[in-house]
């Protein structure tokens, strides 16, 4: 599982001349910028990795599967990720 701490360890190994606190700050800035862009409804493209975008799910009346009771579900944004062809090839050992 890739978690932030594993990413920081790998970055620290690849860039030993940078302080861990600086690497942590860099990762935080990148993740925060992705978050803020999605919040503004913007598309985030990371070449060779994929594209993050948001879709708006309309408000609707849904059903509680346990009780069958009707429930109002408000409008909300969902995050959509479309992977890059390069990433797909690397994952499937095609490249």
N, CA, C and O of each residue as an XYZ file, in Angstrom:
380
protein
N       0.843     -1.177      0.000
C       0.000      0.000      0.000
C       0.886      1.237      0.000
O       1.832      1.335      0.781
N       0.577      2.162     -0.867
C       1.335      3.410     -0.927
C       0.674      4.428     -0.006
O      -0.460      4.850     -0.230
N       1.388      4.801      1.003
C       0.920      5.847      1.907
C       1.938      6.980      1.879
O       3.058      6.814      1.397
N       1.540      8.108      2.390
C       2.399      9.286      2.342
C       3.775      9.013      2.953
O       4.785      9.479      2.424
N       3.828      8.271      4.052
C       5.115      8.001      4.699
C       6.035      7.183      3.790
O       7.247      7.397      3.784
N       5.466      6.247      3.021
C       6.280      5.462      2.083
C       6.801      6.328      0.944
O       7.937      6.166      0.498
N       5.970      7.241      0.483
C       6.393      8.160     -0.574
C       7.531      9.040     -0.066
O       8.507      9.276     -0.779
N       7.401      9.523      1.164
C       8.455     10.369      1.751
C       9.755      9.592      1.932
O      10.833     10.144      1.710
N       9.674      8.318      2.333
C      10.881      7.490      2.475
C      11.587      7.327      1.138
O      12.810      7.437      1.056
N      10.802      7.063      0.079
C      11.381      6.890     -1.258
C      12.016      8.185     -1.744
O      13.111      8.165     -2.307
N      11.340      9.309     -1.531
C      11.906     10.600     -1.925
C      13.189     10.893     -1.147
O      14.158     11.409     -1.704
N      13.187     10.562      0.130
C      14.364     10.785      0.966
C      15.544      9.943      0.485
O      16.693     10.384      0.500
N      15.230      8.721      0.058
C      16.273      7.824     -0.458
C      16.828      8.352     -1.784
O      18.035      8.296     -2.020
N      15.946      8.862     -2.647
C      16.362      9.368     -3.962
C      17.036     10.733     -3.893
O      17.863     11.066     -4.742
N      16.679     11.525     -2.877
C      17.235     12.867     -2.719
C      17.792     13.041     -1.305
O      17.215     13.773     -0.501
N      18.903     12.379     -0.997
C      19.448     12.423      0.370
C      19.928     13.804      0.802
O      20.073     14.062      1.997
N      20.175     14.694     -0.157
C      20.651     16.038      0.189
C      19.529     16.961      0.663
O      19.803     18.049      1.170
N      18.259     16.542      0.506
C      17.138     17.361      0.968
C      16.673     16.905      2.347
O      16.668     15.710      2.644
N      16.287     17.849      3.176
C      15.808     17.522      4.513
C      14.430     16.880      4.435
O      13.629     17.219      3.564
N      14.156     15.948      5.351
C      12.869     15.256      5.358
C      11.719     16.229      5.571
O      10.650     16.054      4.986
N      11.917     17.250      6.396
C      10.844     18.214      6.635
C      10.539     19.009      5.377
O       9.388     19.378      5.143
N      11.571     19.283      4.550
C      11.347     19.980      3.282
C      10.593     19.084      2.301
O       9.683     19.549      1.613
N      10.962     17.807      2.231
C      10.264     16.862      1.359
C       8.802     16.741      1.772
O       7.909     16.689      0.926
N       8.568     16.695      3.084
C       7.197     16.614      3.596
C       6.401     17.845      3.178
O       5.235     17.741      2.796
N       7.035     19.002      3.255
C       6.377     20.247      2.862
C       6.054     20.234      1.359
O       4.977     20.671      0.952
N       6.989     19.732      0.534
C       6.758     19.637     -0.914
C       5.554     18.750     -1.216
O       4.689     19.114     -2.013
N       5.505     17.593     -0.581
C       4.399     16.653     -0.802
C       3.086     17.284     -0.348
O       2.070     17.165     -1.034
N       3.100     17.953      0.804
C       1.895     18.623      1.303
C       1.406     19.706      0.336
O       0.204     19.845      0.107
N       2.341     20.468     -0.225
C       1.982     21.527     -1.176
C       1.335     20.922     -2.419
O       0.319     21.424     -2.901
N       1.920     19.851     -2.935
C       1.387     19.201     -4.139
C      -0.007     18.644     -3.872
O      -0.925     18.877     -4.659
N      -0.177     17.918     -2.782
C      -1.481     17.332     -2.466
C      -2.530     18.415     -2.196
O      -3.686     18.278     -2.597
N      -2.128     19.473     -1.527
C      -3.052     20.566     -1.244
C      -3.489     21.264     -2.535
O      -4.656     21.627     -2.686
N      -2.553     21.447     -3.459
C      -2.900     22.095     -4.729
C      -3.871     21.225     -5.528
O      -4.792     21.748     -6.154
N      -3.676     19.905     -5.514
C      -4.613     18.998     -6.183
C      -5.988     19.131     -5.539
O      -6.996     19.251     -6.235
N      -6.026     19.110     -4.202
C      -7.282     19.248     -3.454
C      -8.004     20.543     -3.793
O      -9.202     20.535     -4.073
N      -7.276     21.655     -3.767
C      -7.874     22.966     -4.017
C      -8.382     23.085     -5.462
O      -9.440     23.665     -5.704
N      -7.628     22.538     -6.410
C      -8.053     22.576     -7.808
C      -9.346     21.798     -8.002
O     -10.247     22.259     -8.703
N      -9.445     20.626     -7.391
C     -10.666     19.829     -7.496
C     -11.834     20.543     -6.829
O     -12.964     20.487     -7.312
N     -11.553     21.212     -5.720
C     -12.600     21.952     -5.012
C     -13.148     23.083     -5.882
O     -14.339     23.391     -5.831
N     -12.271     23.701     -6.682
C     -12.692     24.766     -7.594
C     -13.350     24.208     -8.862
O     -13.817     24.972     -9.707
N     -13.387     22.896     -8.992
C     -13.995     22.267    -10.162
C     -13.056     22.162    -11.345
O     -13.490     21.895    -12.465
N     -11.772     22.370    -11.103
C     -10.777     22.298    -12.170
C     -10.286     20.862    -12.358
O     -10.399     20.026    -11.462
N      -9.754     20.608    -13.512
C      -9.185     19.318    -13.871
C      -7.709     19.327    -13.494
O      -7.036     20.341    -13.678
N      -7.187     18.203    -12.963
C      -5.772     18.109    -12.603
C      -5.148     17.002    -13.439
O      -5.519     15.834    -13.323
N      -4.191     17.385    -14.287
C      -3.533     16.412    -15.156
C      -2.090     16.229    -14.728
O      -1.322     17.189    -14.657
N      -1.730     14.981    -14.442
C      -0.350     14.626    -14.125
C       0.125     13.740    -15.281
O      -0.199     12.554    -15.334
N       0.881     14.313    -16.188
C       1.298     13.605    -17.405
C       1.975     12.286    -17.064
O       2.826     12.216    -16.178
N       1.586     11.254    -17.775
C       2.154      9.927    -17.559
C       1.523      9.194    -16.391
O       1.817      8.018    -16.174
N       0.661      9.859    -15.633
C       0.014      9.229    -14.479
C      -1.498      9.175    -14.672
O      -2.092      8.097    -14.654
N      -2.116     10.336    -14.856
C      -3.559     10.356    -15.066
C      -4.160     11.723    -14.837
O      -3.459     12.708    -14.604
N      -5.497     11.756    -14.912
C      -6.239     13.005    -14.773
C      -7.290     12.843    -13.679
O      -8.052     11.876    -13.669
N      -7.318     13.803    -12.763
C      -8.359     13.876    -11.740
C      -9.356     14.933    -12.179
O      -8.964     16.008    -12.634
N     -10.632     14.638    -12.047
C     -11.659     15.632    -12.342
C     -12.844     15.376    -11.410
O     -12.927     14.343    -10.745
N     -13.751     16.345    -11.383
C     -14.933     16.164    -10.541
C     -16.174     16.063    -11.419
O     -16.265     16.693    -12.473
N     -17.107     15.272    -10.969
C     -18.420     15.157    -11.608
C     -19.451     15.597    -10.583
O     -19.265     15.389     -9.384
N     -20.530     16.198    -11.043
C     -21.590     16.598    -10.125
C     -22.699     15.555    -10.191
O     -23.241     15.257    -11.255
N     -23.014     15.019     -9.036
C     -24.103     14.048     -8.929
C     -25.351     14.824     -8.493
O     -25.336     15.485     -7.454
N     -26.410     14.748     -9.266
C     -27.621     15.514     -8.987
C     -28.287     15.049     -7.689
O     -28.129     13.907     -7.260
N     -29.029     15.964     -7.086
C     -29.826     15.605     -5.908
C     -30.894     14.613     -6.358
O     -31.431     14.726     -7.459
N     -31.193     13.655     -5.511
C     -32.173     12.642     -5.897
C     -32.804     12.029     -4.666
O     -32.344     12.242     -3.544
N     -33.838     11.284     -4.880
C     -34.456     10.531     -3.798
C     -33.986      9.090     -3.952
O     -34.261      8.441     -4.961
N     -33.275      8.596     -2.944
C     -32.772      7.226     -2.980
C     -33.487      6.401     -1.919
O     -34.398      6.888     -1.249
N     -33.073      5.167     -1.773
C     -33.748      4.256     -0.870
C     -32.736      3.614      0.062
O     -31.668      3.182     -0.373
N     -33.073      3.551      1.349
C     -32.247      2.844      2.315
C     -32.458      1.344      2.056
O     -33.574      0.852      2.221
N     -31.411      0.610      1.654
C     -31.592     -0.794      1.298
C     -32.018     -1.680      2.475
O     -32.639     -2.724      2.279
N     -31.685     -1.261      3.674
C     -32.028     -2.077      4.847
C     -33.515     -1.956      5.209
O     -34.176     -2.946      5.521
N     -34.024     -0.711      5.159
C     -35.406     -0.492      5.600
C     -36.376     -0.234      4.445
O     -37.590     -0.347      4.612
N     -35.836      0.113      3.276
C     -36.694      0.452      2.150
C     -37.219      1.876      2.205
O     -37.949      2.305      1.312
N     -36.852      2.610      3.246
C     -37.311      3.981      3.442
C     -36.686      4.914      2.398
O     -35.508      4.774      2.070
N     -37.472      5.864      1.878
C     -36.962      6.839      0.913
C     -36.136      7.891      1.654
O     -36.509      8.352      2.733
N     -35.008      8.257      1.046
C     -34.082      9.207      1.663
C     -33.702     10.251      0.619
O     -33.414      9.910     -0.528
N     -33.702     11.526      1.016
C     -33.239     12.582      0.121
C     -31.719     12.596      0.115
O     -31.092     12.704      1.169
N     -31.126     12.487     -1.067
C     -29.680     12.563     -1.216
C     -29.360     13.892     -1.880
O     -29.805     14.136     -3.002
N     -28.598     14.760     -1.215
C     -28.312     16.083     -1.786
C     -27.335     16.005     -2.961
O     -26.657     14.998     -3.165
N     -27.286     17.094     -3.721
C     -26.321     17.210     -4.820
C     -24.915     17.153     -4.216
O     -24.665     17.719     -3.151
N     -24.007     16.469     -4.903
C     -22.634     16.399     -4.406
C     -21.659     16.211     -5.552
O     -22.036     15.803     -6.650
N     -20.401     16.515     -5.277
C     -19.324     16.303     -6.240
C     -18.666     14.968     -5.951
O     -18.496     14.575     -4.797
N     -18.299     14.281     -7.021
C     -17.536     13.046     -6.880
C     -16.233     13.230     -7.637
O     -16.164     14.027     -8.573
N     -15.207     12.503     -7.240
C     -13.907     12.594     -7.897
C     -13.772     11.444     -8.884
O     -14.053     10.290     -8.564
N     -13.342     11.783    -10.075
C     -13.150     10.802    -11.131
C     -11.668     10.777    -11.487
O     -11.045     11.831    -11.610
N     -11.097      9.583    -11.655
C      -9.697      9.446    -12.046
C      -9.611      8.636    -13.320
O     -10.163      7.539    -13.402
N      -8.924      9.167    -14.309
C      -8.696      8.458    -15.569
C      -7.191      8.281    -15.698
O      -6.450      9.260    -15.784
N      -6.743      7.041    -15.710
C      -5.308      6.789    -15.763
C      -4.754      7.029    -17.160
O      -5.475      6.942    -18.155
N      -3.456      7.332    -17.217
C      -2.771      7.567    -18.484
C      -2.419      6.228    -19.124
O      -2.269      5.221    -18.432
N      -2.289      6.224    -20.427
C      -1.924      5.003    -21.149
C      -0.572      4.481    -20.688
O      -0.376      3.271    -20.576
N       0.370      5.398    -20.418
C       1.702      4.989    -19.942
C       1.608      4.219    -18.634
O       2.270      3.196    -18.462
N       0.793      4.706    -17.718
C       0.607      4.052    -16.427
C      -0.019      2.676    -16.621
O       0.402      1.702    -15.997
N      -1.014      2.601    -17.480
C      -1.681      1.321    -17.761
C      -0.680      0.302    -18.297
O      -0.679     -0.855    -17.878
N       0.172      0.739    -19.225
C       1.180     -0.171    -19.809
C       2.168     -0.648    -18.750
O       2.526     -1.826    -18.723
N       2.615      0.267    -17.869
C       3.594     -0.112    -16.837
C       2.985     -1.079    -15.841
O       3.648     -2.025    -15.416
N       1.723     -0.859    -15.459
C       1.062     -1.745    -14.516
C       0.883     -3.134    -15.098
O       0.977     -4.132    -14.383
N       0.627     -3.197    -16.390
C       0.387     -4.476    -17.064
C       1.624     -5.031    -17.761
O       1.511     -5.903    -18.622
N       2.791     -4.537    -17.400
C       4.085     -5.011    -17.938
C       4.150     -4.997    -19.457
O       4.731     -5.890    -20.073
N       3.550     -3.979    -20.049
C       3.576     -3.860    -21.496
C       4.630     -2.855    -21.957
O       4.837     -2.667    -23.155
N       5.292     -2.213    -20.996
C       6.220     -1.176    -21.436
C       7.411     -1.026    -20.578
O       8.265     -0.182    -20.850
